[in-house]
Amino acid sequence: MKITLIIPTYNAGSLWPNVLDAIKQQTIYPDKL
């Protein structure tokens, strides 16, 4: 099973690295971001 995560953002700027870190800490990591 493949998992794709789509996160609509507008001017995420400096918050984006925090979002990616939080996603990486999940037990199931998406195949595509």
Summary of the structure (lengths in Angstrom):
residues: 33
radius of gyration: 10.4
end to end distance: 15.2
largest distance: 31.8
contacts: 47
relative contact order: 0.35
helix: 36%
strand: 6%
